[in-house]
């Protein structure tokens, strides 16, 4: 089995993927895919599941950060209502709360930025393609962005997504 962070290129002299599972978050490009004996071969391009897990983790962190930020702001507001400015501004706990609020707001900015980056990567993953430059044999399971296509005997093809449907066209 092969797992790649982004793209997989198998284009050497033989350039063949036969048997096993090849996963890539991006594109997969090969000369030949599968074999005439229908050896179990599975291709997974544009695997968004990794990124969706990252996205769920970021969302959990955002929720936690927002909750902590709310608690801190509530405590700050309580202190602002209970103490005069000249009193509370000298209190170490008030200063710590203000610093913690600033830190949590910065953390939230980072998490929002990371969320946007992951969403962009998911969008990019959904545009992944499989390119077979020479020959693809029947019996290869091809997953693009989670959608399954069972291969047929063909030569020189591009397998891509059009909306939620797999599209197979000549190279």
C-alpha positions as CSV (number, residue, x, y, z in Angstrom):
1,X,0.0,0.0,0.0
2,X,1.1,3.6,-0.7
3,X,-0.2,6.7,1.0
4,X,0.9,10.2,-0.1
5,X,0.4,13.6,1.4
6,X,-0.5,15.1,-1.9
7,X,0.1,13.6,-5.4
8,X,1.3,10.2,-6.6
9,X,3.2,10.0,-9.9
10,X,4.1,6.5,-11.2
11,X,5.7,7.4,-14.6
12,X,9.0,5.6,-14.7
13,X,10.0,3.1,-17.5
14,X,7.4,0.6,-16.3
15,X,5.1,3.1,-14.6
16,X,2.6,0.5,-13.3
17,X,0.3,0.3,-10.3
18,X,-0.8,-3.3,-9.8
19,X,-2.4,-4.6,-6.6
20,X,-2.9,-3.0,-3.2
21,X,-4.2,0.4,-2.3
22,X,-2.8,3.8,-3.4
23,X,-4.1,6.8,-1.5
24,X,-3.4,10.5,-2.3
25,X,-4.9,13.7,-1.0
26,X,-4.3,15.0,-4.5
27,X,-3.9,13.5,-8.0
28,X,-2.7,10.1,-9.1
29,X,-0.9,9.8,-12.4
30,X,0.4,6.5,-13.8
31,X,1.2,4.8,-17.1
32,X,-0.7,1.5,-16.4
33,X,-3.2,0.7,-13.8
34,X,-4.3,-2.8,-12.7
35,X,-3.5,-6.0,-14.7
36,X,-5.3,-8.4,-17.0
37,X,-5.7,-11.0,-14.2
38,X,-7.9,-8.5,-12.2
39,X,-5.5,-8.3,-9.2
40,X,-7.3,-6.4,-6.5
41,X,-6.2,-2.8,-7.0
42,X,-7.7,0.2,-5.3
43,X,-7.0,3.9,-6.1
44,X,-8.2,6.7,-3.7
45,X,-7.5,10.2,-5.0
46,X,-8.8,13.3,-3.4
47,X,-9.2,11.6,-0.1
48,X,-11.0,14.2,1.9
49,X,-11.5,12.1,5.0
50,X,-8.1,13.1,6.4
51,X,-8.9,16.7,6.0
52,X,-12.4,16.3,7.3
53,X,-11.0,14.8,10.5
54,X,-8.7,17.8,10.8
55,X,-11.7,20.1,10.2
56,X,-13.7,18.4,13.0
57,X,-10.7,18.8,15.4
58,X,-10.4,22.5,14.5
59,X,-14.2,22.9,15.1
60,X,-13.8,21.3,18.6
61,X,-10.9,23.6,19.4
62,X,-12.9,26.6,18.2
63,X,-15.9,25.6,20.4
64,X,-13.7,25.1,23.4
65,X,-11.9,28.4,22.8
66,X,-15.2,30.3,22.5
67,X,-16.5,28.7,25.7
68,X,-13.3,29.7,27.6
69,X,-13.4,33.2,26.1
70,X,-17.1,33.6,27.2
71,X,-16.1,32.5,30.8
72,X,-13.2,35.0,30.9
73,X,-15.3,37.9,29.5
74,X,-18.1,37.2,31.9
75,X,-15.6,37.3,34.8
76,X,-14.1,40.5,33.5
77,X,-17.5,42.1,33.2
78,X,-18.4,41.0,36.8
79,X,-15.2,42.5,38.1
80,X,-15.9,45.7,36.1
81,X,-19.3,45.9,37.8
82,X,-18.0,45.1,41.3
83,X,-14.9,47.3,41.4
84,X,-14.0,50.8,40.4
85,X,-11.4,51.1,37.7
86,X,-8.7,52.4,40.0
87,X,-9.2,49.3,42.2
88,X,-9.6,46.5,39.6
89,X,-6.8,47.8,37.3
90,X,-4.3,47.1,40.1
91,X,-5.7,43.6,40.9
92,X,-3.3,40.9,39.6
93,X,-6.3,38.6,38.8
94,X,-8.0,41.3,36.6
95,X,-4.7,41.8,34.7
96,X,-4.4,38.0,34.2
97,X,-8.0,37.8,33.0
98,X,-7.4,40.6,30.4
99,X,-4.2,38.8,29.2
100,X,-6.0,35.5,29.0
101,X,-8.8,37.2,26.9
102,X,-6.2,38.6,24.6
103,X,-4.5,35.2,24.3
104,X,-7.8,33.4,23.6
105,X,-8.8,36.0,21.0
106,X,-5.4,35.4,19.2
107,X,-5.9,31.6,19.4
108,X,-9.4,32.1,17.9
109,X,-7.9,34.1,15.0
110,X,-5.4,31.3,14.4
111,X,-8.1,28.6,14.5
112,X,-10.3,30.6,12.1
113,X,-7.4,30.9,9.7
114,X,-6.6,27.2,10.0
115,X,-10.3,26.4,9.4
116,X,-10.3,28.4,6.2
117,X,-7.1,26.7,5.0
118,X,-8.5,23.2,5.6
119,X,-11.7,24.2,3.8
120,X,-9.6,25.3,0.8
121,X,-7.7,22.0,0.9
122,X,-11.0,20.0,1.0
123,X,-12.1,22.0,-2.0
124,X,-8.8,21.2,-3.8
125,X,-9.1,17.5,-2.9
126,X,-12.5,17.3,-4.5
127,X,-10.9,18.5,-7.7
128,X,-8.4,15.6,-7.7
129,X,-8.0,13.5,-10.8
130,X,-6.7,10.1,-11.9
131,X,-4.7,10.1,-15.1
132,X,-3.8,6.8,-16.8
133,X,-1.5,7.6,-19.7
134,X,-1.5,4.1,-21.3
135,X,-3.7,1.3,-20.1
136,X,-6.2,0.7,-17.3
137,X,-7.7,-2.8,-16.8
138,X,-11.1,-3.8,-15.7
139,X,-11.6,-4.5,-12.0
140,X,-9.7,-1.5,-10.5
141,X,-11.7,0.3,-7.8
142,X,-11.3,4.0,-8.1
143,X,-12.5,6.4,-5.4
144,X,-12.4,10.1,-6.2
145,X,-13.4,12.3,-3.3
146,X,-15.3,9.3,-1.8
147,X,-17.2,8.4,-5.0
148,X,-16.6,4.9,-6.4
149,X,-16.0,4.0,-10.1
150,X,-15.3,0.4,-11.3
151,X,-12.8,0.6,-14.1
152,X,-13.2,-0.9,-17.6
153,X,-10.5,-1.8,-20.1
154,X,-9.4,1.4,-21.6
155,X,-6.4,3.4,-22.8
156,X,-5.3,6.9,-22.0
157,X,-8.1,8.3,-19.7
158,X,-8.7,11.0,-17.2
159,X,-11.1,10.2,-14.3
160,X,-12.4,13.3,-12.6
161,X,-15.4,14.7,-10.6
162,X,-18.2,16.7,-12.2
163,X,-20.2,17.9,-9.2
164,X,-20.9,14.6,-7.3
165,X,-20.6,12.4,-10.4
166,X,-17.5,10.7,-11.7
167,X,-16.5,11.6,-15.2
168,X,-14.3,9.5,-17.5
169,X,-12.9,11.0,-20.6
170,X,-10.1,10.3,-23.1
171,X,-6.7,11.8,-22.4
